[in-house]
């Protein structure tokens, strides 16, 4: 079953999708036979695409359900859910990753969270200062604590939440902050 996510990206649990015009007289548009839980609908061109530019164009999607998604201001699409491998080649992007239209999921390996975003309560969403609240503790997040820094292991205690920072730039320039909600 798929769920609509802002900016016409669709996520959910599926591998084959038939795209049609809306009822009452639907007309076949295209069939996406390998979208692996995420695809993009281009309403201006009346078509849809597999998100398939990752791993040099050979891999796409994720190996589990996509439950959450948000577009950043630069167009990067951040997703969260019950997946452990992204695009058949990134195994260190568990439960949290980013799809970039030009680069696929490349360049985001190592930024991940230890549990699905909603396991300890539904917390996915932006706060008032453009931080994406991703997961509530207890959990662990992996990634930098300031932009451009190395990947670190960061504990998220109970009654705290992990926020992904940098709404205005690319996902790769982001970093984690842990604080009370």
N, C-alpha and C positions, 0 to 999 in steps of 0.2 A: 504494500500500500504506500503510495507516495503522499508527501505533504508539500504544499507550496512554501517556498522560502523567498524572501524579498529579492527583487531584481530578476525574476523569472527563472531562477535556478530551482530545480526540484530535487528533493532528497527523500529517501525512504528506504524501502527494502524491495528491490526488484532487479532484474537483469535484462528484461526485454520490455520495451515500451512502444506502443502504437500511438502516434500522434495524429489526431483528427481535428477538424474544425468543430466548433461548438454545436450542440443540438439546436434545433430540432432535426436538421438534415445534415448530419456529420459527413464530411468528406475526408478520405484518407490523405494524409500529408506525407508521413514518413514512418519507417520502422527503425527503432534503435535497438539492435540485437545484442549489444554488449556494453550497456551503460553502467553496470555495476553500482547501483544505488544513488547515482547523481547524474543529472543532465541539465542542459540549458535550452530554454525556449526563446527563440528570436521572433518576437511577434511582428517586428517591422518587415521581416523577410518571409513570414509565414512558414517557418521551419524550426527544427530542433537539432541539437548537436550532442554527441557524447562528449564528455569532458576528457579528451583523449590525448592531450599533448604531453603528458608526463612521461618520463623515462624515454625520451627521444621519440615519442609518439607511439610507443609499444604498449604502454599500460594505461589504465584509466580506472576511475572510481575507487571505491573502498570495499573491503571484504566484510562489511557489516552494515547495520542500519544507520542512516544519517538522521538524527533527531533534531538538530539545531543548525542554523545557519545565519550569518549576518554578512552583509557587504560592507567593506571599509570604504572610506571616501575615495580612495584611488582605484577601486574596482576589485581589489582582492576579495575573495569570498572565503570566509572563515567558517569551518564546519566542525560539529562535534557529534559524537554518537557512540555506538557500540561496535567500533571497528578497531583492528589492530595492525592492519597493513594497508598502505595507500598505494594505488597505481601499480600493484604487483611488484613493487621494488623498494618501497620505503617501509621498513619494519620498526622504525623508531618515530612513529607519528601516531601513537595510540590515542584514540578517543578525541583527538584535537589536531586539526591541520588546516591548511589554506590552499585553495585552488586559485591560481593566477591564470588569466585567460591566455597570455602569451607564453607562459612557462610551465603550465600545469602545476603539479605539486613539487616541482624541483626546487631545491634550495631550502626546504623546510624540515629536513630530517633531523630529529633530535629534540624538537619542541613537541612535548606531549604531556598527557596527564595520566595518572595511575588508574583512574576509574572513569566510567561514563559521566558526562557533565551533570546529569540529573539524578545520579544514584543517591546523593544525600539531600535531595530536594531540588526543585526546579529553580535554578539561579541564572540561567543564560539570559543576558541582555546588557545593554549599555547603561551606565549610570550617568549622572549629570556632568561628568568631566571626561566623557568619551573613553572610559575604560570598559572593556567587555568583561563582565562578571561571568566566569566560566564554570567554576566548580566550588562547592562548599566542602569544608573539611569534616572529618579527617581524610586527607588525601595527600598525594605528592605530585608536584608539577616539575617539569624538566625544561630548562631553557635559560636564557640570560636574565639577569636582574637589572641590567641597564643596556641600552641599545649598543649593539656591536660587541658585546662581551661574550665570553665562552658559555657553553651549556653547563648548568649547575643543577643539582638536586635540591629542591626547595620543599620543605614540609609545610603542609597546610593543616593547622590544628583545628580541633572542633571549635565551633562558633566563629570561625574565620572563613574567608573566601579568597580564591585566587583570581586576579584580574589580569587580562592581557591588555597592555598599554600600546598606544600609538595608532589611534584611529586615523590620523591625517596622512600617514605615510604607508609604506609597504609592510606586510606581515613580517617579512624578514628583518625589519628594523625595530620590531617590537620587543617587549620584555615583560616579565612577570612582576606583580606586586601582590603581597599577601597582607590582608588587613581585615578588620571586623566589618561586616556589611553595614 
